[in-house]
Amino acid sequence: SMDIKNKTQFTPSAENIFTTDRGFKHYKRNPTAIEKRLKKYIPILNLYRRIRRYETQPEFDLQIQFSAPKLIYGNNFQEVSEYDFEKIVSELHIKLYFMGIHIDKDRIMNARVSAIDYSKNILLSKGLNSSMVLNQLYKSIDTNNLYDFTQVIFKNGGQTLHIHSNKFEFVMYDKVRELMQSKVSEKRSVDKQPYIQFSLLDEIALVDNYFRLELRLNTTKVIKEKIKDFAPDYVEVIPTFKSLFNRNLSQQILSNYWNKQIRQRYIQTSWKEENYYDKVIGIKALNPNLSENQLMFISSVNEMIGSVGIQSVRSTFGWIGKNGYKWSRIKELLNKLQTPTEKLYIIKDIDSQLKEFSLFRALPNALQEFTNYSNMLNNDKYE
């Protein structure tokens, strides 16, 4: 059952929710200024009153928005799995109770999910940083103009990449610098309710190889669609909190999305800055079957992509729409091209850690060497 004792905490006040003559009404409850100042993590609440067509009695729906790791750890650098589910439910139950909202634990466990974010933190190897990886991905992913693909760069050097439509969003970003940026302007933050983590910045401000992936599914219909596309083993799952809070499901949907929508669209282009002449000579040596014209053409294309990215090059030369076949031929040649730079090195950490899907249980430490990250991970695997 559900009982809301304190209806005045909503904006506008929900005291009239049972007496208003309006068919639809939306009441919102965000963290207050005092709760933010005290670094209290509070779920965001949306209360809805609706009257369906041909119905006379209103329906009431309470939407609870929260981050599971922030709920129990106070941050989302640490990661959770089914092992934490009961603790998360208990903590949410207690939080809601002190907000004057009484909901049975069973109802929380079996609540219908209307939106969910599946995410993974990636620790990049020594010698790499998030900025390098994000720059290369932005230049070298061929989205084929199917979705909006945008890059946002912060003044502090951090950045985010967004692949999105009205139905879902895939976000890749520099986790630490994004948090630093959100302290300056919370409105521009990728992360919701970042204030809970600001105290961590003294410990992790120097870390620049903490990379994050998020697949954000915005409706129940989209959740079902993306599970069908990227996690077919779970296609029969009913979208409840308990059933969707599943580590194997999370791994399957994130790994398959990465492999099909990013990895397979990743064009092999050089990412290291080097003399153009030396680059052409290196390509010539590794690709003796190229004619002089092919060598000069593909070297120029490779250089332009490395400079401004695939989307800009395709748009400039009109290799889109009915002329997309021209790009298909060039892409085929690029993928076969051997170059002096080991281009896959820059994304190998994402490949391997999505495959392993080990959980980060400890916070990153700016003073610790990241060459061996196994001590930060919970290596227990599901059978």
N, C-alpha and C positions, 0 to 999 in steps of 0.2 A: 504494500500500500504506500501512498504518498500523502504527506500532510505538510502544508506550508504555513508555519506559524507566523513568520514575519514577512508580511506582504509589502510593507512600506520601504524595504530595502531596494526594491526595484525602481527603475526609472522608465516611465512614470510609476507612481505608486500603484500596486496591484490590488489595493483594498476593494476596488469596485469591479474586480474581475467577474464576480458572480451576478452583479446587478446592472452592469452597463448594457445599453441596448445596441451597442455596436456589434456587428457580426465578427469582425476581426480586430484583434488588439495584440500588440507586441510589447512586452515588458522586459527590460534588460537589467542585469546586475553585473557590473564590472568591479574589479578591485578598487577600493577607495584610496584616496591620497594617503590616509593614515596607514592602511594596510601595506601600501607600496613602501612607505617610509620605514615601516617596521620589517620589511622584507618578508611579509607573510604571503605564502602562495595560496591563492583563493581561486577555485574554479569559476569560470565565466558562465553565467546563467542566462538563458533566454526562455521566457515564459510566453506561450502563445494561447490565445483564445480564438477558436474558429467555430463557425457554423457552416456545415457542409450544405451544398445545394439539396433541396428537398428534405432537409432535416430541420427540426425545430429546437432541439437541445444543443447547446454548445459543447465543443470538445476542448480539453485542456492538455497542453503538451509542454513538458519541461525539457529543454535541451541543455545538457551539461557538457561544457567544453573544458578539457584539461589535458595536461601533459603527464603521462604516467611516471616517467623518471623524475620530473620535478616534484611530483606529489610525494615521493618517498625519499628522494635524495636531495631535493632542492636545486637540482641542475639537470641538464640533459647531455652532459659529457659522459656520464655513467649510463649504462644501458640495462634494460630489463627484459625478462622473458616470462614464460608461464610460471616459473618457480616463484615469481614475485606477485602473482595474480591475487592471491588471497590478501596479502599485505596491502596491495593497492586498493582493493575493494574496501577493506577495513578503514584505511586512511581516508578514502573518499567519503565513506559513510560518516566518519567522525567529523570531517570538515563540513559536510552538509548539515549535520546535526547542530553544530555550533553556529551555523548560518540560519538556523530556525527551519530547516527542511528535513523532515523525517521520511526516509525511504528505506524499505527493507533491503538487506544485503542481496537476497535472492533476486529482487527486482533490478538492482544495479547490475548483477552478473548477467542477467538475461535481457538487459535493455537493448532496444533496436539501435543500431549504429547508422547515423546518417552521413557521417564524414569521418575519415581516418587518414592519418599520416604514417606511412611506413618509412623508417629512416635507418641509416647506418653511419657511424663515425669511422673514418679511415685515417690511420696513422701513416703518413708518407715516410719513405726511407730517407736516411741521411743524404743530404745533397739535393733533395727536392723540397719545394715548398708549395703551398696551395696556389699562390699566384702563378707560378710556372705552369702548373697543371691546368688551371682554369683558362689561362691564355691560350694554351695549346688546344684544349678542347673547343674553345670558342672558334678558333680558326679552322679546325679540322673536322668538325662534325657536319656531315651533309644531311641536314634535316629535310631537304627536298621541298622546302616551303610548306610542309604539311601543317606545322604548328608555328606559333610565334616563338622566336628564339631571341632572347635579349640578354645583354650584358650590362650589369650595373657596377660601376667602379667607385669606391669610396675614397675620400681624401687621405685616409690612413693607409692606402695601398691594398686594402681588402676588396673583394669583389664577389658577385654572385652571378650565376648563369640560370636563366629561367627558360624552360620549354613548357609552354602552357596553351591551353584552350579554355573554353568556358567550363569544361567538365573536370579537368584535372590539371595538375602542375607538377613538373619535375624540377627540383632545385638542387644546384650544386654550389657550395660556397665555402669560404675560408671561415671556419667556425669561430676562431678567437678574434679575428679582426672584425667580424660581423658583430660580435658581442661588444667590442670596443666602440663601434659605430653606433650601436643602439643606445649606448650610454649618452652619446651626444644628441641623438634624435631617435626616440623610441618609435615614432610614427613610420620611419623608413626601415624598421627592423624586419628581417625575415622571420625571426623567432618571435613568438608571442609571449608576452609577460617576461621580457628579458631581465627586469629589475631584480628578480630573485637570484640572479647569478652574478651581479656586478661585483660582489665581494671577492669573487674568484680571480678577478683580473690582476691583482697583485701577485698571484702565484703563477699565472699562465700567460702573462702579457708578452713574453718573449717567444712563445711557441708559435711557429709559422707553418707547421706541417700537419695541422689537425684539420682534416677535410671532411665535409659532411654531405651526404646525399639524402634527399627526401622526395618521396612520391606521395603527393597529396590528392586524395580522392574525395570529391566534394558532395556526392549524393549517394544514396543507397544503390541506385541504378548503375552509377559509374563504378562503384565498388564491385558489383556483380560482373560488369563488363570486363574490368581489368583483371579480376581473378580468372575469368574464363580465358582471357588472352595470355596471361603471364603466370598463372598458378593453377593450371587445369586440374591438378590433384584435389583441389578444394572447391571445385565448381558447384558441388551440392551443399556447401556450407551455408547455413542460415546466418545472415549478418547480424549476430548479436555480439555484445561486448566480449563474452566468454569465448565464443567460437573464433572471432577475428584476432583475439589476443594470443597469437600463436607464432612462435619463433620460426618454425619451418615454413609456415605460410609467408611470413615476412621475408625470409631468405629467398624463397622461390619467386615471389613477385618482384622483389628488387633486383635479384640476379638476372632474371629473364628480361626485365625491362632494360636494364643496363646492356645486356648482350644484344638484344634485338634492336633497340632504338638508339643506342649510343655506340656500343662497340662495333657493330656491323656497319655503322655509318661513319666510322672514324677513318678518314682518308690519311694515308701515310705521307705526311709532308715533313720536311725538316723543321726542327724547332730551335736548334742552336744557332746563334748569330755567328756568321762566318763570311769570309770573302766570297763574293758571287763567282768569281772566276775559279777559285779553288773548289767550290761546290760543283760547278759544271764539270770540271776535270774529274772529280770524284765519281759523279754519276756516269760519266763516259767510261771510266775504268770498270765500273761494276756492271754496266749494261752494254757490252760490246755489240749487241745485235741492233742497237738503235742507229738509224740513219742520222746524218748530220741535221737534217730538218727536224726529225723527231726529237733529237737531243736538245736542240735550241728551243723548240716549242715547249717541250715538257719541262725543261729547266726553268723557262720563264714562268709557266703556270705554277710550278712548285714554289718559285720565289714569291710570286704575287700572293699565293695562298698563305705562305708563311708570314707575309707582311700584313695583309688585311683580312684574311679568312675566306673560306669557301663561299659563304653567302654573298659577300660583296663582289667577288670575282664573277660568280654566276650571274648576278644582276647586271653588272657592267657589260658583259658580253652577250646578255640575252639568252643564256643557256638554261632557260626555264620554260614551262608550259609546252607549247608545240615544238620548241627547239631543245627540249630537255634531252633528246636523243644524242645531241652533240656532246653534252656533259657526260652522258653514260659512257661514251667511248673514251673520253679523257679520263674519267674516273677509273675505268678498267685498266688503262695504261698506268695511272698513278699507283694503283694497288699492286701492280706487278713490278713496279720500279724498285730497283735496289739503290739505296743511297748510303753515304758514309755514316749517317747518324742513325743510331738505334732508336727509332721513333717510338716503339712500343714500350720502352723503358719508362716513359713518363706516366703511363697509366697502369703499369703492372701491379702496383700496390692495390689499386681498386679491384682489378681482376682477382687477385689472390685472396684478398680479405672478404670480398663478397662470397667467394667460394668456401672459405673457411667459416665465416660468420661467427667468429668468436666474440664474446661479449666484453666490452670495456667495463671493468668494475671499479677501477681506480681513476682518480683525476690525473690529467697530464701535469707534469712538473717541468717548469722551464729550465731547471738545473739538471735534469736527468737526460742521459744519452738515450736517443730513440732508435739506435741501430738494432737493438734487440728489444722488441716491444712485448715479448711473451709474458713478462711479469705483470703487465698491465691488463692482461686478458684472462678471462675465465675460459679455460680450454676444455671444459666439459662439453662433449658433443652429444646430441640426441642420436639414439640408435634408430 
